[in-house]
Amino acid sequence: INLLKYGIKNTIAVGGTNVPPTVQKISNEKVVTAFVDGDRGGELILRELFQVAEIDFVARAPKSLEVEELTQKQIIKGIALTGVKG
């Protein structure tokens, strides 16, 4: 919701490490950037995503922060650091 709030469109939230088949299918057809929390949970979700989906870029929230807690500037900076062009 935080990404949408700051104008980042085409976002999908994955709750936990159970990645829906829809995300797997989309990742084969589109360029995908995973934006994960900066904690152990974010790392676990990222590992699962790499196992079941084709991830092109990874953005991480600062250490010990969740994506939901980030400001617009932190989100844009995190995405910019991945090399993704809007």
C-alpha positions in Angstrom: 0.0 0.0 0.0 2.9 2.4 0.8 4.3 2.0 -2.7 0.9 2.7 -4.3 0.5 5.7 -1.9 3.7 7.2 -3.4 2.9 6.6 -7.0 4.6 3.3 -7.6 2.2 1.4 -9.8 1.9 -2.3 -10.7 2.8 -3.5 -7.3 1.9 -6.8 -5.7 2.3 -7.6 -2.0 3.4 -11.0 -1.0 2.4 -11.9 2.6 5.0 -14.2 3.9 7.0 -16.8 2.0 3.9 -18.3 0.3 4.3 -16.9 -3.2 1.1 -17.2 -5.2 1.2 -18.8 -8.7 0.1 -15.5 -10.2 3.3 -13.9 -9.1 5.3 -16.8 -10.6 3.5 -16.4 -13.9 3.9 -12.6 -14.0 7.6 -12.9 -13.3 8.1 -14.9 -16.4 6.4 -12.3 -18.6 7.4 -8.9 -17.0 10.5 -7.3 -15.6 10.2 -7.7 -11.8 11.7 -5.8 -8.9 11.4 -7.3 -5.5 11.3 -4.7 -2.8 11.7 -6.4 0.6 11.9 -5.5 4.2 15.3 -4.9 5.7 15.0 -7.7 8.3 15.3 -11.4 8.4 11.7 -11.9 7.1 12.6 -9.9 4.0 15.6 -12.1 3.4 13.5 -15.2 3.7 10.9 -13.9 1.3 13.6 -13.0 -1.2 15.1 -16.5 -1.0 11.6 -18.0 -1.7 11.0 -15.6 -4.6 14.4 -16.6 -6.2 13.3 -20.2 -5.9 9.9 -19.9 -7.6 10.0 -16.7 -9.7 12.2 -14.9 -12.1 13.4 -11.7 -10.2 15.3 -9.1 -12.3 16.1 -6.5 -9.6 16.1 -6.4 -5.8 15.5 -3.3 -3.6 15.8 -3.5 0.2 14.4 -1.3 2.9 17.1 0.0 5.3 18.2 -2.5 7.9 15.5 -3.3 10.5 12.8 -1.3 8.6 9.8 -2.5 6.8 8.7 -1.2 3.4 5.5 0.0 5.1 7.5 2.4 7.3 9.5 4.1 4.5 9.1 7.6 3.3 8.6 8.5 -0.3 12.3 9.6 -0.6 13.5 6.3 0.9 11.3 4.3 -1.5 12.5 6.2 -4.6 16.1 6.0 -3.4 15.8 2.2 -2.9 14.4 1.7 -6.3 16.9 4.0 -7.9 19.8 2.0 -6.4 18.6 -1.1 -8.2 19.2 0.4 -11.6 15.6 0.3 -12.6 14.5 3.2 -14.8 11.0 4.5 -14.4 
